[in-house]
Amino acid sequence: MSTPHDHEPHDELAQLEREHDELVASLPAHSVPAAMLLRIEALEDRIAELQAASAGDSGSSEED
């Protein structure tokens, strides 16, 4: 069985960055829904996690 996090981290990162960019671009000037802000924050947190994991992976892959 596959879970949403079984695919490549790079693919997930790109997808999350796209969703984040789309949400930010669609923010209304006034009366921003709280749910939208929470989703943006959650996306930013997950993007940061994936970037940190990617940075850790790239450093350990050169141990040959």
Biopython code that builds the backbone (N, CA, C, O; Angstrom):
import numpy as np
from Bio.PDB.StructureBuilder import StructureBuilder

atoms = [
    (1, "MET", "N", (0.845, -1.194, 0.000)),
    (1, "MET", "CA", (0.000, 0.000, 0.000)),
    (1, "MET", "C", (0.882, 1.246, 0.000)),
    (1, "MET", "O", (1.922, 1.288, 0.657)),
    (2, "SER", "N", (0.462, 2.224, -0.723)),
    (2, "SER", "CA", (1.246, 3.450, -0.749)),
    (2, "SER", "C", (0.546, 4.526, 0.064)),
    (2, "SER", "O", (-0.682, 4.583, 0.129)),
    (3, "THR", "N", (1.347, 5.369, 0.677)),
    (3, "THR", "CA", (0.834, 6.496, 1.434)),
    (3, "THR", "C", (1.236, 7.764, 0.710)),
    (3, "THR", "O", (2.071, 7.713, -0.192)),
    (4, "PRO", "N", (0.669, 8.898, 1.078)),
    (4, "PRO", "CA", (1.026, 10.139, 0.384)),
    (4, "PRO", "C", (2.508, 10.470, 0.456)),
    (4, "PRO", "O", (3.010, 11.230, -0.372)),
    (5, "HIS", "N", (3.221, 9.908, 1.437)),
    (5, "HIS", "CA", (4.633, 10.242, 1.600)),
    (5, "HIS", "C", (5.560, 9.167, 1.027)),
    (5, "HIS", "O", (6.764, 9.212, 1.276)),
    (6, "ASP", "N", (5.027, 8.195, 0.262)),
    (6, "ASP", "CA", (5.843, 7.139, -0.321)),
    (6, "ASP", "C", (6.567, 7.584, -1.590)),
    (6, "ASP", "O", (7.559, 6.966, -1.977)),
    (7, "HIS", "N", (6.096, 8.633, -2.238)),
    (7, "HIS", "CA", (6.737, 9.051, -3.474)),
    (7, "HIS", "C", (7.988, 9.869, -3.182)),
    (7, "HIS", "O", (8.293, 10.161, -2.026)),
    (8, "GLU", "N", (8.684, 10.224, -4.201)),
    (8, "GLU", "CA", (9.950, 10.932, -4.066)),
    (8, "GLU", "C", (9.773, 12.254, -3.313)),
    (8, "GLU", "O", (8.842, 13.006, -3.605)),
    (9, "PRO", "N", (10.652, 12.548, -2.352)),
    (9, "PRO", "CA", (10.555, 13.810, -1.614)),
    (9, "PRO", "C", (10.644, 15.027, -2.531)),
    (9, "PRO", "O", (9.998, 16.043, -2.276)),
    (10, "HIS", "N", (11.446, 14.928, -3.604)),
    (10, "HIS", "CA", (11.567, 16.052, -4.529)),
    (10, "HIS", "C", (10.234, 16.337, -5.211)),
    (10, "HIS", "O", (9.857, 17.497, -5.377)),
    (11, "ASP", "N", (9.511, 15.273, -5.610)),
    (11, "ASP", "CA", (8.203, 15.443, -6.247)),
    (11, "ASP", "C", (7.218, 16.064, -5.273)),
    (11, "ASP", "O", (6.457, 16.962, -5.634)),
    (12, "GLU", "N", (7.236, 15.583, -4.041)),
    (12, "GLU", "CA", (6.331, 16.129, -3.024)),
    (12, "GLU", "C", (6.665, 17.589, -2.758)),
    (12, "GLU", "O", (5.768, 18.422, -2.627)),
    (13, "LEU", "N", (7.944, 17.897, -2.678)),
    (13, "LEU", "CA", (8.374, 19.267, -2.438)),
    (13, "LEU", "C", (7.878, 20.185, -3.550)),
    (13, "LEU", "O", (7.336, 21.255, -3.274)),
    (14, "ALA", "N", (8.058, 19.781, -4.790)),
    (14, "ALA", "CA", (7.615, 20.599, -5.915)),
    (14, "ALA", "C", (6.101, 20.803, -5.879)),
    (14, "ALA", "O", (5.611, 21.901, -6.141)),
    (15, "GLN", "N", (5.372, 19.752, -5.558)),
    (15, "GLN", "CA", (3.912, 19.844, -5.488)),
    (15, "GLN", "C", (3.481, 20.794, -4.366)),
    (15, "GLN", "O", (2.588, 21.620, -4.555)),
    (16, "LEU", "N", (4.113, 20.673, -3.209)),
    (16, "LEU", "CA", (3.769, 21.541, -2.083)),
    (16, "LEU", "C", (4.123, 22.995, -2.373)),
    (16, "LEU", "O", (3.374, 23.901, -2.008)),
    (17, "GLU", "N", (5.252, 23.221, -3.023)),
    (17, "GLU", "CA", (5.637, 24.594, -3.375)),
    (17, "GLU", "C", (4.650, 25.201, -4.359)),
    (17, "GLU", "O", (4.310, 26.380, -4.258)),
    (18, "ARG", "N", (4.186, 24.390, -5.320)),
    (18, "ARG", "CA", (3.172, 24.873, -6.273)),
    (18, "ARG", "C", (1.883, 25.253, -5.546)),
    (18, "ARG", "O", (1.318, 26.323, -5.776)),
    (19, "GLU", "N", (1.429, 24.362, -4.670)),
    (19, "GLU", "CA", (0.198, 24.637, -3.924)),
    (19, "GLU", "C", (0.356, 25.894, -3.070)),
    (19, "GLU", "O", (-0.551, 26.724, -3.004)),
    (20, "HIS", "N", (1.510, 26.030, -2.418)),
    (20, "HIS", "CA", (1.778, 27.212, -1.597)),
    (20, "HIS", "C", (1.720, 28.478, -2.443)),
    (20, "HIS", "O", (1.071, 29.453, -2.065)),
    (21, "ASP", "N", (2.396, 28.463, -3.585)),
    (21, "ASP", "CA", (2.419, 29.633, -4.465)),
    (21, "ASP", "C", (1.013, 30.002, -4.939)),
    (21, "ASP", "O", (0.657, 31.179, -4.992)),
    (22, "GLU", "N", (0.217, 28.984, -5.283)),
    (22, "GLU", "CA", (-1.150, 29.231, -5.741)),
    (22, "GLU", "C", (-2.002, 29.839, -4.624)),
    (22, "GLU", "O", (-2.778, 30.765, -4.861)),
    (23, "LEU", "N", (-1.851, 29.313, -3.412)),
    (23, "LEU", "CA", (-2.619, 29.856, -2.287)),
    (23, "LEU", "C", (-2.222, 31.296, -1.991)),
    (23, "LEU", "O", (-3.088, 32.149, -1.792)),
    (24, "VAL", "N", (-0.934, 31.571, -1.960)),
    (24, "VAL", "CA", (-0.468, 32.928, -1.681)),
    (24, "VAL", "C", (-0.964, 33.890, -2.760)),
    (24, "VAL", "O", (-1.377, 35.009, -2.456)),
    (25, "ALA", "N", (-0.922, 33.458, -4.002)),
    (25, "ALA", "CA", (-1.387, 34.313, -5.097)),
    (25, "ALA", "C", (-2.888, 34.578, -5.015)),
    (25, "ALA", "O", (-3.364, 35.607, -5.492)),
    (26, "SER", "N", (-3.627, 33.662, -4.418)),
    (26, "SER", "CA", (-5.076, 33.826, -4.358)),
    (26, "SER", "C", (-5.559, 34.475, -3.059)),
    (26, "SER", "O", (-6.764, 34.590, -2.835)),
    (27, "LEU", "N", (-4.628, 34.897, -2.204)),
    (27, "LEU", "CA", (-5.030, 35.551, -0.959)),
    (27, "LEU", "C", (-5.798, 36.835, -1.260)),
    (27, "LEU", "O", (-5.335, 37.664, -2.042)),
    (28, "PRO", "N", (-6.959, 37.002, -0.648)),
    (28, "PRO", "CA", (-7.682, 38.262, -0.829)),
    (28, "PRO", "C", (-6.987, 39.392, -0.071)),
    (28, "PRO", "O", (-6.268, 39.142, 0.897)),
    (29, "ALA", "N", (-7.195, 40.611, -0.501)),
    (29, "ALA", "CA", (-6.554, 41.755, 0.136)),
    (29, "ALA", "C", (-7.085, 41.979, 1.551)),
    (29, "ALA", "O", (-6.364, 42.466, 2.422)),
    (30, "HIS", "N", (-8.335, 41.626, 1.770)),
    (30, "HIS", "CA", (-8.971, 41.829, 3.073)),
    (30, "HIS", "C", (-9.721, 40.576, 3.473)),
    (30, "HIS", "O", (-10.099, 39.775, 2.619)),
    (31, "SER", "N", (-9.936, 40.406, 4.738)),
    (31, "SER", "CA", (-10.728, 39.305, 5.289)),
    (31, "SER", "C", (-10.236, 37.943, 4.820)),
    (31, "SER", "O", (-10.986, 37.162, 4.234)),
    (32, "VAL", "N", (-8.977, 37.676, 5.085)),
    (32, "VAL", "CA", (-8.383, 36.402, 4.707)),
    (32, "VAL", "C", (-8.950, 35.304, 5.611)),
    (32, "VAL", "O", (-8.901, 35.429, 6.835)),
    (33, "PRO", "N", (-9.487, 34.231, 5.023)),
    (33, "PRO", "CA", (-10.020, 33.142, 5.851)),
    (33, "PRO", "C", (-8.912, 32.488, 6.688)),
    (33, "PRO", "O", (-7.806, 32.241, 6.208)),
    (34, "ALA", "N", (-9.243, 32.222, 7.938)),
    (34, "ALA", "CA", (-8.265, 31.611, 8.845)),
    (34, "ALA", "C", (-7.789, 30.261, 8.325)),
    (34, "ALA", "O", (-6.616, 29.916, 8.464)),
    (35, "ALA", "N", (-8.690, 29.506, 7.733)),
    (35, "ALA", "CA", (-8.320, 28.188, 7.212)),
    (35, "ALA", "C", (-7.248, 28.304, 6.123)),
    (35, "ALA", "O", (-6.379, 27.440, 6.006)),
    (36, "MET", "N", (-7.316, 29.367, 5.338)),
    (36, "MET", "CA", (-6.334, 29.574, 4.271)),
    (36, "MET", "C", (-4.961, 29.862, 4.878)),
    (36, "MET", "O", (-3.948, 29.343, 4.410)),
    (37, "LEU", "N", (-4.936, 30.681, 5.905)),
    (37, "LEU", "CA", (-3.666, 30.995, 6.565)),
    (37, "LEU", "C", (-3.080, 29.758, 7.240)),
    (37, "LEU", "O", (-1.870, 29.539, 7.207)),
    (38, "LEU", "N", (-3.939, 28.957, 7.847)),
    (38, "LEU", "CA", (-3.459, 27.726, 8.486)),
    (38, "LEU", "C", (-2.900, 26.758, 7.454)),
    (38, "LEU", "O", (-1.893, 26.099, 7.713)),
    (39, "ARG", "N", (-3.532, 26.659, 6.292)),
    (39, "ARG", "CA", (-3.039, 25.765, 5.238)),
    (39, "ARG", "C", (-1.687, 26.251, 4.724)),
    (39, "ARG", "O", (-0.786, 25.445, 4.495)),
    (40, "ILE", "N", (-1.542, 27.544, 4.544)),
    (40, "ILE", "CA", (-0.263, 28.102, 4.095)),
    (40, "ILE", "C", (0.826, 27.801, 5.123)),
    (40, "ILE", "O", (1.942, 27.426, 4.762)),
    (41, "GLU", "N", (0.500, 27.964, 6.389)),
    (41, "GLU", "CA", (1.485, 27.676, 7.445)),
    (41, "GLU", "C", (1.865, 26.195, 7.458)),
    (41, "GLU", "O", (3.037, 25.852, 7.615)),
    (42, "ALA", "N", (0.888, 25.336, 7.297)),
    (42, "ALA", "CA", (1.164, 23.894, 7.267)),
    (42, "ALA", "C", (2.037, 23.535, 6.067)),
    (42, "ALA", "O", (2.954, 22.721, 6.183)),
    (43, "LEU", "N", (1.754, 24.140, 4.924)),
    (43, "LEU", "CA", (2.572, 23.896, 3.733)),
    (43, "LEU", "C", (4.005, 24.364, 3.964)),
    (43, "LEU", "O", (4.954, 23.663, 3.614)),
    (44, "GLU", "N", (4.161, 25.541, 4.550)),
    (44, "GLU", "CA", (5.497, 26.068, 4.809)),
    (44, "GLU", "C", (6.272, 25.157, 5.762)),
    (44, "GLU", "O", (7.470, 24.939, 5.583)),
    (45, "ASP", "N", (5.583, 24.626, 6.774)),
    (45, "ASP", "CA", (6.238, 23.714, 7.711)),
    (45, "ASP", "C", (6.699, 22.444, 6.998)),
    (45, "ASP", "O", (7.832, 22.004, 7.196)),
    (46, "ARG", "N", (5.846, 21.856, 6.179)),
    (46, "ARG", "CA", (6.188, 20.615, 5.467)),
    (46, "ARG", "C", (7.301, 20.869, 4.452)),
    (46, "ARG", "O", (8.202, 20.043, 4.300)),
    (47, "ILE", "N", (7.244, 21.997, 3.761)),
    (47, "ILE", "CA", (8.297, 22.349, 2.800)),
    (47, "ILE", "C", (9.641, 22.456, 3.528)),
    (47, "ILE", "O", (10.655, 21.958, 3.039)),
    (48, "ALA", "N", (9.646, 23.101, 4.687)),
    (48, "ALA", "CA", (10.877, 23.241, 5.476)),
    (48, "ALA", "C", (11.397, 21.875, 5.917)),
    (48, "ALA", "O", (12.604, 21.632, 5.891)),
    (49, "GLU", "N", (10.492, 20.979, 6.324)),
    (49, "GLU", "CA", (10.902, 19.626, 6.719)),
    (49, "GLU", "C", (11.567, 18.900, 5.560)),
    (49, "GLU", "O", (12.620, 18.285, 5.728)),
    (50, "LEU", "N", (10.957, 18.971, 4.390)),
    (50, "LEU", "CA", (11.501, 18.274, 3.223)),
    (50, "LEU", "C", (12.836, 18.868, 2.793)),
    (50, "LEU", "O", (13.749, 18.138, 2.406)),
    (51, "GLN", "N", (12.950, 20.186, 2.861)),
    (51, "GLN", "CA", (14.215, 20.823, 2.494)),
    (51, "GLN", "C", (15.314, 20.441, 3.475)),
    (51, "GLN", "O", (16.452, 20.211, 3.066)),
    (52, "ALA", "N", (14.991, 20.370, 4.762)),
    (52, "ALA", "CA", (15.981, 19.976, 5.753)),
    (52, "ALA", "C", (16.402, 18.524, 5.543)),
    (52, "ALA", "O", (17.584, 18.196, 5.641)),
    (53, "ALA", "N", (15.440, 17.665, 5.256)),
    (53, "ALA", "CA", (15.750, 16.258, 5.008)),
    (53, "ALA", "C", (16.597, 16.118, 3.750)),
    (53, "ALA", "O", (17.524, 15.309, 3.702)),
    (54, "SER", "N", (16.276, 16.898, 2.749)),
    (54, "SER", "CA", (17.028, 16.860, 1.494)),
    (54, "SER", "C", (18.460, 17.338, 1.713)),
    (54, "SER", "O", (19.398, 16.772, 1.152)),
    (55, "ALA", "N", (18.627, 18.363, 2.518)),
    (55, "ALA", "CA", (19.971, 18.867, 2.811)),
    (55, "ALA", "C", (20.775, 17.820, 3.575)),
    (55, "ALA", "O", (21.972, 17.661, 3.336)),
    (56, "GLY", "N", (20.130, 17.112, 4.483)),
    (56, "GLY", "CA", (20.807, 16.051, 5.231)),
    (56, "GLY", "C", (21.165, 14.887, 4.357)),
    (56, "GLY", "O", (22.238, 14.303, 4.513)),
    (57, "ASP", "N", (20.285, 14.529, 3.428)),
    (57, "ASP", "CA", (20.543, 13.416, 2.516)),
    (57, "ASP", "C", (21.679, 13.719, 1.557)),
    (57, "ASP", "O", (22.491, 12.842, 1.262)),
    (58, "SER", "N", (21.747, 14.930, 1.073)),
    (58, "SER", "CA", (22.769, 15.257, 0.076)),
    (58, "SER", "C", (24.164, 15.224, 0.698)),
    (58, "SER", "O", (25.139, 14.919, 0.010)),
    (59, "GLY", "N", (24.268, 15.529, 1.970)),
    (59, "GLY", "CA", (25.568, 15.497, 2.636)),
    (59, "GLY", "C", (26.049, 14.095, 2.915)),
    (59, "GLY", "O", (27.255, 13.850, 2.922)),
    (60, "SER", "N", (25.133, 13.164, 3.145)),
    (60, "SER", "CA", (25.538, 11.813, 3.503)),
    (60, "SER", "C", (25.706, 10.907, 2.288)),
    (60, "SER", "O", (26.236, 9.802, 2.412)),
    (61, "SER", "N", (25.270, 11.351, 1.130)),
    (61, "SER", "CA", (25.347, 10.499, -0.053)),
    (61, "SER", "C", (26.730, 10.515, -0.704)),
    (61, "SER", "O", (26.984, 9.739, -1.625)),
    (62, "GLU", "N", (27.618, 11.380, -0.241)),
    (62, "GLU", "CA", (28.940, 11.479, -0.838)),
    (62, "GLU", "C", (30.006, 10.775, -0.018)),
    (62, "GLU", "O", (31.171, 11.172, -0.047)),
    (63, "GLU", "N", (29.619, 9.721, 0.724)),
    (63, "GLU", "CA", (30.565, 9.025, 1.578)),
    (63, "GLU", "C", (31.286, 7.894, 0.876)),
    (63, "GLU", "O", (31.983, 7.128, 1.543)),
    (64, "ASP", "N", (31.158, 7.747, -0.416)),
    (64, "ASP", "CA", (31.786, 6.646, -1.161)),
    (64, "ASP", "C", (33.276, 6.682, -1.078)),
    (64, "ASP", "O", (33.947, 5.824, -1.652)),
]
sb = StructureBuilder()
sb.init_structure("model")
sb.init_model(0)
sb.init_chain("A")
sb.init_seg("    ")
for serial, (resi, resn, name, xyz) in enumerate(atoms, 1):
    if name == "N":
        sb.init_residue(resn, " ", resi, " ")
    sb.init_atom(name, np.array(xyz, "f"), 0.0, 1.0, " ", f" {name:<3s}", serial, name[0])
structure = sb.get_structure()
